Each structure stands twice: as structure tokens, then as C-alpha cells.
Amino acid sequence: MTAGKAELAKALGHVSVSGALHRQTRRLLDAGIIEMTIPEKPQSRLQRYRLTAAGLRLANTGRQVS
């Protein structure tokens, strides 16, 4: 499953994409929890994100990222 930032914002109960969402997305990317679907074009309007294997394991355990 993949999601764009607008879909992530909506799923998290936000009205729109915010600076806080941008910071959290960057943090999750840096931690290896999510990955870009088009890593060679990080600014693409078609950019989406998906969970990595580590992210899936984390999601299945129900733990929070610290």
C-alpha cells in the first residue's frame, strides 16, 4: 500500500498537509520506516510513500517510533 502526503494527512485526522507532517515524513524516511516510491525524484508531484520491511514489522508489533 502506498500513500501520498495528502492521504497521510487525512488518515491522521489533519485537514491539510502541514509543516509537522513534512517533518514527521522526513523523520520516518531517515529512520528507514518508510521509503519513497520515486527516490530519484523526491520533489515529484507523483511521489508516494510505502512502509519498508522494518516499518511493517514495527506496525505489526504496535510499537511507536521514538
BELMOLIN-V832731 format. One record per backbone hydrogen bond with DSSP energy under -0.5 kcal/mol. CO is the residue of the C=O (numbers start at 1). NH is the residue of the N-H. Records with the same first field share a line. If there is no record, write none. Layout:
BEGIN
CO->NH / NH
END
This chain:
BEGIN
1->51
3->49
4->8
5->9
6->10
7->11
8->12
9->14
10->13
18->22
19->23
20->24
21->25
22->26
23->27
24->28
25->29
26->30
27->31
28->32 / 33 / 34
29->32
33->52
35->50
38->41
41->44
44->47
48->37
49->3
50->35
52->56
53->57
54->58
55->59
56->60
57->61
58->62 / 63
END
